[in-house]
Each structure stands twice: as C-alpha cells, then as structure tokens.
Amino acid sequence: MMQSADLPDTLAVFPLPGALLLPRSRLPLHVFEPRYLQMLDDALRTPQRLIGMVQPNPCRQDGGKLHQIGCAGRVTQFSETEDGRYMITLTGVSRFRIKSEVDGFAPYRRCTVCWKSFDHDLAAACAPDPRFDRDAFLRLLQRFFEARDMCTDWDSLTQADDELLVNSLSMLLDFTPEDKQALLEAPCLKTRRETLVTLIEFALCGNSGKDPLQ
C-alpha cells in the first residue's frame, strides 16, 4: 500500500471529460495520442507510476481550465498494441488538489499538487455507510436501468461490497462531467451514495416527467 511519503509534489495530469477515477477503484483507459503516450512512458519510469485524472473545467476564468480536485491512479496493468497504442488500468490511490500548473518542455500537462486533505484515501478501505439501505438502492437502480433499457450483471452488483458498488456505479453511469466531479469531491462514502441516489432520481424524473422518488 502506498504511503503519504511516497506521493510526489508534481504530477502528470490527464484531463479527460467524464472519466472518473476514485480511490481503490480501477479505470481502464485506451491511450493513443502522442503526448499521452509520452506521459505514460514517463510515468512508467517512476517508482510510483502515478497519473492524475482530472476533469476539464471550461467555466474557470483564470486560464487553468481544470477542476482543482482530481484523483491519482497507479498504472497497475498495461499492454501495447502492434501500432503503438496502450491499453492500461489505473488503480485509484488518492485524490489531490491542484496548486499550480508547471511550465516545462513536456508535451502533457503537469501540476504541483497537495494531498493533505485526502489522507483517508490511502486507507485499505473507506469508512462504512451504516445507513445504506441496499435493497432500496438496488430497487432504484433497477428502475434506472429499465428506464434506460440497460442490462447488467445483477449477481455481481448484489455481491459487491458497499464501496465497490457505489464507486463502480459512480464511475460507469453516464452522468455529466460536472456530476462526475461532484461524486469525486464527496468527502465520504455516505455523501457519495447520497449524491449518486440524487442523480439517479433526477434522471428518472426527467425520463418520466414525474416528481423525484422519495
């Protein structure tokens, strides 16, 4: 397990709208742009093998155009295709806050970052959500999937632990980048679960024209 002392002060960042990475979760990526191939090559040469996933923020007026909070992932799997592209998996390590962007000669973006507010991300598991009603949540989720005409592996969902269930759905469901950012910034599993429920209810309300679920 990575310790806080192992986390670097400067991090390569990959701005990718809608791509959400959360601590202790896995994100598969297809890397093909030359600048990000270089970023991956450089990351693989470091002991930590970290890449920071961050949402672009077109609303910022300071020229940064990145949300301040992202999540760093360690490259835990990678394979190269015959034409030089990479299929990789990032495993979420910790969220970070961007302090400033680094000027330099790298073709990709690099930022100085602060990890201080997210020490609990490095734990082996998150704090439990004692008020999580899984049966009610899964009924809501079933309605959402039926409304979207989506299929899923219900056996895997029902067997997943609380954090894996909430985080996987937060990462996989088709929410807007701003909604994904809200899920990322949720301070604990309980808040993320509540945010996820609100987003699902809002989507169902939009589909049905009825009031949100109670």
N, C-alpha and C positions, 0 to 999 in steps of 0.2 A: 504494500500500500504506500502511495506517495505521501510524504510529509510536507508540512508547510515550508520547511527549509529547502526543499527540492524545487520549489516553484520559482521560475525566473522573473526578473523585473521587467523584461522586454519579451514580447510575444508576437509571433506572426499571426495575423488575423485574416479570416476568410469570410468576407461579407456575402451572405447568401440568403436572399429573402425567403422566408417561410421554412428554412432549415433550422430546426430546433434541436439543440443538444442539452441534456440535463445530467447532473452528477449521477454516476453509477448506471447510466443508460448508454446504449450503443446506437451510433448513427452511421449507416453505410453511405459512402459517397463515391461518385464517379468523377475523377479528376482528369481533365483533358486540356485545359487552357495552359499555354506555355508558362505563364507567370506562376500558376498554382502548382504545376509540375515542379518548378524550381523551388517553390515553398516547401513542397513535400520532401524533395531531395534534401533540402537544408535541415528540415525537422528531423529526418531520419539519422542525420549525423550527430544529433544532440542526445545526451543521456535520457532526457525526459520525453523526447519525441512528441512535443505538445504543439497543437494548433488551436487557435482561438476562434470559435464560431461566434459571429456577431450579426445582428440584423442591421441592414442599412436603415437610416432614418432621414428621409428626404425633408422632414419638417425642421430639422436643425438649421439655425441661421448663422452658426459660427464656422461653416465651411467643413466641419468634420463629417457630417452626413452618416454617422454611425451612432447607434444607441450606445449609451455609456456602459451597460452591463452585458456581458457575453458569458460563454462557458468554454473552458479549455478542455480539449479531449486529447487523450494519448492515442497515438496510432498503434493499434493492437493487432490489426490484420491488414495485409496489403498484397496485391498481386498485380503484375504488369502484363498488359495485353501485347500482342505482337506488334501493334502500331504505336506503342509507347505510352498508352494511357494507363492509369492506375485505378483499380477498384480497392478502396480502403474502408476500414472500420475505425471510427473514433469511439473510444470509451470515455464518457464524461468524468472528469476529475474534480473540477471546482469552477464555480463562477468567479468572475473578476470584474473590476471596474476600470474603465479606461481613464488614464490620467492625461495622456497627450500622445500625439502621433509622432513617430520618429522619422526624421528626414534621412535619406540614405540612398544607396545605389541599388537596393533590392527591387526587383520588379513588382513585388507584392507589398502590401501594407503591413507595417509593424507599429506596435504601440507599447508605451510604458504602462504598466498595469499595477493595480493594487488588489491584493487578495484578502485583506484584513477582515472585511465584513462577512466572509464566507468560510470561516474555519470549520463549521459543522459539515460543509460539503465533503470534507476529507474523511469523514467517519465511514465505517463499514456499512452502516445503514442509517436511514433517517429516523427522526423521532416519529413514533406511531401516531396515527389519527384515530383516537378512541371513539369518535362519534361517527365514523364511517359506516353507513348502512349499505353494505354491499348488495343486498337483494334489491333495494330500491334503486341503487345506482345502475345495476345491470338491467333492470326493467326499463329505466330511462334510456339506457344505451341501446337496448333492443328497439325501442321506438324510433330512435335516431337512425339506426341502420335501416330499418324498414322504410322510413320516410325518404332516405337517400338511395334506396334499392341497393344496399351494400350487403356483402356476405362477410362472415368472419368465422374464426375457429373458436366457438363458444367454450369448448372444453379447456383450451389454453387460457382464455380470459378468466374463467371461474377458478382455475387453479393458481393463477398468478398471485403473488403477494401484493399487498396494497400499493406499495411504492411502484413496483413494476407495472401494475395495471394502470395507475394514474399517469405515470410518466410516459408509458408507451402510447397511450391514447393522446396525451398532450402533444407528443411528437408527430404522430401519424395522421391524426384527423386534419381535415382541410380547413383550417382556420386562417384568418388574415395574418400577415406578419405582425401587426400591432397586437392582435390577440395572442400570438405565439410569444411576443415579448412579455405580455402580462403573465403568462404561465411561467416563463423563465424567472421573472422577478418575484414570484410568490415566495415569501420567506420560509414557508414550511409546507409539508405535505397537506395539512388540513386546508390551508389557504389555496394551494394549487387545486385540490379536489373541488373546493367551493367555486373557484374560478371556472374550472372545466364544466361543472354542472350548469353554471350560469350560461356559458357559451352554447352548450348543447340545448338548453331550454330556449335560448334566444333563436337558435337555428330552427327548432321545432315550431316555435311561434311564427317565424317567417314562412315556414312551409305550409302551415295550416290556417294562418290568419286568425288563430285563436289566442287567448291570453296565455302567458307563460305558465308552465307547470308549477304547482305549489308543492 
